[in-house]
Amino acid sequence: MTRITKLAAMWTLAAAGLWARHPETGGAACTSCHSDLMGSRVEHAAAAADCTSCHDVPEKGGEATLTAPPAELCGMCHETFEGKHMHGPVAVGACVACHDPHSSDHDHLVRIEGNQLCFICHQEMQERLEAEPFRHQALESGCTTCHDPHASEQTAQLKSPVAELCGQCHGDILETARSAKVKHPPVTEPPACLNCHRPHAAEHRPLLKADGLAVCLSCHDGSRVKGLTNMKKLLADNPDHHGPIRERDCSGCHQPHGSNFFRLLFAEYPATFYAPYREENFALCFSCHDSALATEAETTTVTDFRNGARNLHYVHVHKARKGRTCRACHETHASRHPNHIRDSVPFGNWQLPINYKETSNGGSCAPGCHRPESYTRAEADASH
């Protein structure tokens, strides 16, 4: 039954004398005393038509009472709300906690406009929003942008499951998460976006629960992600951190929502010890580092890893078949040595040693892949 049909039925009953009313009562008679209840911009249709639609006024005077319990009374005209999760006032029939039953200056007869209505009860949320520097932009449109104020099948009365709800504004991110070849489980596993982000306000951009590194290490600490490096321990044990790590921003190299590249990387980076040299194979590294590291056979400027002017990066990497990739010598997250040089690198079932030693103008290594070698920049430096 629609609201209009219900109203018509109710008023038909009243006209037939089957609805409790007093012959001298009604809109005009009541408002002669209760003038403060009506006259606002939005008036309740039932109240404007006849106060006895909802109130029973004793013939001999005295306090008026409702003709039915509040929840039942409102439900005679308004559809009832169903859902696994119901707003507290709705669950107990306290519609008037949020709505004025007579008239209001606001749409839907709400007592106060916008978020301020919610803050009457949810004071802790108001305090949080005032304390945190970054607020969810959706709040500017009101809490009901994301929450159903009456009932929902979702926790916290969300209008849709988390990923779908966030995707209504962040459609590009949702599409990335769904179409990516390499998926990030926290994005797809409940509570989805809320695994990493706060939905209302946060101390960190973009509404992260903590800074970028801390959020990642909350899972990548050896306790949750099996088969991956215990990154928390690696960073604690190795003081020479890669630039993005020093800036506490894993997203400098990794796409947190999903990627088409190995390990959620932003661009191509070989996953193996050997790879043929093509510049596009190292697109991730060259997004920050000069590609001349691997393309100039001789240089005195683009790298310090050189013997005189002979570019030793070029020697190792620039091969048509078995070029060493960056990971052959460098630990991309952190190391105990300058320039993130590894102690060893996985090579099949063997930890291939590097045995790197730095000198004042060069260095040496005695790795498992060739005989011990040393290099010095002195000769080239002396000539310039």
C-alpha positions in Angstrom: 0.0 0.0 0.0 1.4 3.4 -1.0 1.7 6.3 1.4 -1.1 8.1 -0.4 -3.4 5.1 -0.2 -2.7 4.6 3.5 -3.5 8.3 4.1 -6.7 8.0 2.2 -7.7 4.9 4.2 -6.9 6.6 7.5 -8.8 9.7 6.7 -11.8 7.6 5.4 -11.9 5.9 8.8 -11.8 9.2 10.6 -14.6 10.6 8.5 -16.7 7.5 9.3 -16.2 8.0 13.0 -14.0 4.9 13.3 -10.9 6.9 14.1 -10.6 8.3 17.7 -11.2 12.1 17.6 -13.0 14.8 19.4 -15.7 16.8 17.5 -14.1 20.1 18.5 -10.6 19.2 17.7 -8.7 19.5 14.4 -6.0 21.5 12.8 -7.3 24.9 13.5 -8.5 24.2 17.0 -5.2 22.6 18.1 -2.9 25.2 16.5 -4.8 28.0 18.3 -2.8 26.8 21.3 0.0 24.7 19.7 1.0 27.3 17.1 4.7 26.5 17.5 4.2 23.0 16.1 3.2 24.0 12.6 4.0 26.7 10.0 7.5 25.6 9.0 8.6 25.2 5.4 7.7 21.5 5.3 4.6 20.3 7.1 3.6 16.8 7.8 0.6 16.0 5.6 -1.2 14.1 8.4 -0.7 17.0 10.9 -1.8 19.6 8.5 -5.0 17.7 7.7 -6.1 16.7 11.1 -4.3 16.4 14.4 -6.5 13.5 15.4 -4.9 11.5 12.6 -2.3 10.7 15.1 -3.6 12.0 18.5 -6.5 10.9 20.6 -7.8 13.9 22.5 -10.1 13.2 25.5 -13.6 14.7 25.2 -13.5 16.1 28.7 -10.0 17.5 28.3 -6.6 16.3 29.5 -3.4 15.2 27.9 -3.7 13.9 24.4 -2.3 10.5 23.6 -1.1 8.8 20.4 -3.7 6.6 18.7 -1.1 3.8 18.3 2.5 3.1 19.4 4.9 5.3 17.4 6.4 2.7 15.2 2.9 1.3 14.3 1.5 4.8 13.9 4.3 5.9 11.4 4.0 2.6 9.6 0.3 3.3 8.8 1.4 5.8 6.2 5.1 5.2 5.6 6.7 2.1 4.3 8.5 0.0 6.9 12.2 -0.5 6.6 13.8 -3.9 6.4 17.4 -4.9 6.6 19.9 -7.0 8.5 21.4 -3.8 10.0 18.9 -1.2 11.3 19.5 2.2 12.6 18.8 2.2 16.3 15.9 4.7 16.3 14.2 2.8 13.4 14.7 -0.5 15.2 12.7 0.7 18.3 10.3 2.9 16.4 11.7 6.2 17.5 11.2 8.0 14.2 10.8 11.3 16.0 14.4 11.1 17.2 15.4 12.3 13.7 12.1 13.6 12.2 9.8 16.3 13.5 6.3 14.8 13.4 4.6 18.2 12.8 6.7 20.5 10.6 10.3 21.4 9.8 12.4 23.8 7.8 14.2 20.8 6.3 13.3 18.2 3.7 11.8 14.9 5.0 10.9 16.7 8.2 14.4 16.1 9.7 15.1 18.1 12.8 18.5 19.5 11.7 20.0 19.7 8.2 22.8 17.4 7.0 25.5 15.9 9.1 24.6 17.9 12.2 21.6 15.7 12.7 23.8 12.6 12.8 26.2 14.4 15.2 23.5 14.8 17.8 24.1 11.1 18.7 27.4 10.4 16.9 29.4 12.9 18.9 32.6 10.8 18.8 32.5 11.0 15.0 32.2 14.7 15.0 35.2 14.9 17.3 37.2 12.6 15.1 36.4 14.7 12.0 37.4 17.9 13.7 40.7 16.4 15.0 41.9 14.7 11.7 43.5 16.9 9.0 42.1 14.9 6.0 38.4 14.3 5.5 36.6 12.2 3.1 35.2 14.5 0.4 31.9 12.4 0.3 31.1 13.9 3.7 30.5 17.2 2.1 27.4 15.7 0.5 26.2 14.3 3.9 26.5 11.0 5.8 23.6 9.6 3.8 25.8 9.6 0.7 27.2 6.3 1.9 24.9 5.3 4.8 21.2 4.5 4.6 19.7 6.3 7.6 17.0 3.6 8.1 18.2 0.0 7.3 20.5 -1.9 5.1 21.9 -5.4 4.5 25.4 -4.0 5.0 27.3 -3.4 8.2 27.1 0.2 9.4 24.0 0.6 7.2 26.1 1.1 4.1 24.1 1.5 0.9 26.2 -1.1 -0.9 29.0 -3.5 -0.2 32.2 -1.5 0.5 34.0 -2.0 -2.9 30.9 -1.2 -4.9 30.1 1.8 -2.7 33.6 3.2 -3.1 33.6 2.5 -6.8 30.7 4.8 -7.3 33.1 7.7 -7.0 36.4 5.9 -7.5 35.4 3.9 -10.5 38.9 3.9 -12.0 40.4 2.2 -9.0 37.6 -0.3 -8.9 38.2 -1.1 -12.5 41.9 -1.5 -11.9 41.3 -3.8 -9.0 38.9 -6.0 -11.0 40.9 -6.1 -14.3 44.5 -6.3 -13.0 46.4 -9.5 -13.8 48.1 -9.3 -10.4 45.5 -8.6 -7.7 46.1 -7.3 -4.2 44.1 -9.4 -1.8 43.3 -6.6 0.7 41.5 -4.8 -2.0 39.2 -7.7 -2.8 38.8 -9.4 0.6 36.3 -8.0 3.1 36.3 -5.3 4.3 38.0 -4.4 1.0 39.0 -0.7 0.8 38.7 -0.4 4.6 41.6 -2.8 5.1 43.9 0.1 4.4 41.7 3.3 4.3 39.6 5.1 6.9 36.2 6.0 5.5 35.7 9.3 7.3 38.9 11.1 8.2 42.6 10.3 8.7 45.9 11.7 9.7 47.5 10.5 6.4 46.7 10.9 2.7 44.8 9.3 1.0 42.8 8.5 4.2 45.2 5.7 5.0 45.1 4.2 8.5 48.8 5.0 9.0 51.6 6.2 6.8 52.1 4.3 3.5 54.9 2.1 4.9 53.2 1.3 8.2 50.0 0.2 6.4 52.0 -2.2 4.1 54.1 -3.6 7.0 50.9 -4.3 9.0 50.6 -7.3 6.6 54.1 -7.7 5.2 55.6 -8.6 8.5 55.9 -12.4 8.0 52.8 -13.2 9.9 50.1 -12.9 7.2 51.5 -13.1 3.7 53.1 -16.6 3.3 55.8 -17.0 0.7 56.9 -13.3 0.7 59.8 -11.7 2.4 59.3 -10.6 5.9 59.7 -7.0 4.9 59.4 -5.6 8.4 62.4 -7.6 9.5 64.3 -6.9 6.3 64.0 -3.1 6.9 64.8 -3.4 10.5 68.0 -5.4 9.9 69.2 -3.4 6.9 69.8 0.3 7.4 70.5 1.4 3.8 66.9 1.9 2.6 65.8 2.5 -1.0 64.5 6.1 -1.5 60.8 5.3 -1.6 61.2 3.3 1.7 63.0 6.3 3.3 60.0 8.4 2.3 57.7 5.7 3.7 55.9 5.4 0.4 55.7 1.8 -1.0 53.5 3.2 -3.8 56.6 4.8 -5.2 57.2 1.4 -6.9 54.0 -0.7 -6.2 50.5 -0.1 -7.4 48.5 -0.9 -4.2 45.1 -1.7 -5.9 46.2 -4.0 -8.7 48.8 -4.2 -11.5 49.6 -6.0 -14.7 53.2 -6.4 -13.6 55.0 -8.8 -11.2 54.7 -8.0 -7.5 52.1 -5.2 -8.2 54.9 -3.0 -9.7 54.0 0.1 -11.7 56.0 -0.9 -14.7 58.2 -3.7 -16.1 61.0 -5.0 -14.0 62.6 -8.4 -14.6 61.7 -11.0 -12.0 64.7 -13.2 -12.9 68.5 -13.1 -12.4 69.2 -13.0 -16.1 67.3 -11.1 -18.9 68.1 -9.8 -22.3 68.7 -6.1 -22.2 65.9 -4.0 -23.6 65.3 -0.6 -22.1 61.6 -1.4 -21.7 62.5 -4.3 -19.4 63.7 -1.9 -16.8 60.9 0.7 -17.2 60.4 0.8 -13.4 64.0 1.5 -12.5 64.4 4.0 -15.3 61.4 6.0 -14.1 63.8 7.4 -11.5 67.3 6.3 -12.6 69.0 7.5 -15.8 68.8 4.8 -18.5 72.3 5.9 -19.6 73.5 3.7 -16.7 72.9 0.7 -19.0 73.3 2.3 -22.5 76.7 4.2 -22.3 79.7 1.9 -22.5 82.0 4.6 -21.2 81.2 7.5 -18.9 82.6 9.6 -16.1 79.4 11.1 -15.0 76.3 8.8 -15.0 77.7 6.2 -12.5 80.4 5.6 -10.0 80.4 1.9 -10.8 83.1 2.1 -13.4 86.7 1.1 -13.9 88.2 4.3 -15.1 85.7 5.3 -17.7 84.4 1.8 -18.4 80.8 1.6 -17.3 80.5 -1.6 -15.3 76.7 -1.3 -15.2 76.8 -1.5 -19.0 79.2 -4.5 -18.8 76.8 -6.5 -16.6 73.4 -5.5 -17.9 73.8 -4.7 -21.6 73.8 -8.2 -23.0 71.7 -9.7 -25.7 71.0 -13.0 -23.9 72.2 -13.2 -20.3 72.3 -9.7 -19.0 72.3 -9.4 -15.2 69.2 -7.7 -14.0 69.3 -5.1 -11.2 68.3 -7.7 -8.7 71.4 -9.7 -9.4 73.4 -7.2 -7.3 70.9 -4.8 -5.6 68.4 -5.5 -2.9 65.6 -3.2 -4.0 64.2 -2.5 -0.5 67.2 -2.3 1.9 70.7 -3.5 2.4 73.6 -3.2 4.9 75.8 -1.8 2.1 75.8 1.4 0.1 73.8 1.6 -3.0 71.7 -1.3 -1.7 74.3 -4.0 -2.6 73.2 -7.4 -1.6 75.0 -9.8 0.7 73.7 -12.6 -1.6 71.1 -13.2 -4.2 68.8 -16.3 -4.7 70.1 -18.4 -7.7 68.1 -21.5 -7.9 68.5 -23.3 -4.5 71.7 -21.4 -3.8 72.3 -18.1 -2.2 74.9 -16.7 -4.6 77.3 -14.5 -2.6 78.3 -11.0 -3.7 81.1 -10.3 -1.2 81.2 -6.6 -2.1 83.7 -4.3 -0.5 83.8 -0.5 -1.0 87.0 1.5 -1.2 87.6 5.2 -1.3 87.6 5.3 -5.1 86.1 2.1 -6.2 85.5 -1.4 -4.8 85.7 -5.1 -5.3 83.5 -8.2 -5.3 84.1 -11.9 -5.2 80.8 -13.3 -6.3 79.7 -16.8 -7.1 79.3 -15.8 -10.8 82.9 -14.9 -11.7 86.4 -14.6 -10.2 87.2 -11.8 -7.8 87.4 -8.4 -9.5 88.2 -4.9 -8.3 87.6 -1.5 -9.9 88.9 2.1 -9.4 87.7 5.4 -10.8 91.1 7.0 -10.2 92.6 6.8 -13.7 89.6 8.5 -15.4 89.1 11.0 -12.6 92.7 12.0 -12.7 92.3 12.9 -16.4 89.4 15.2 -15.9 
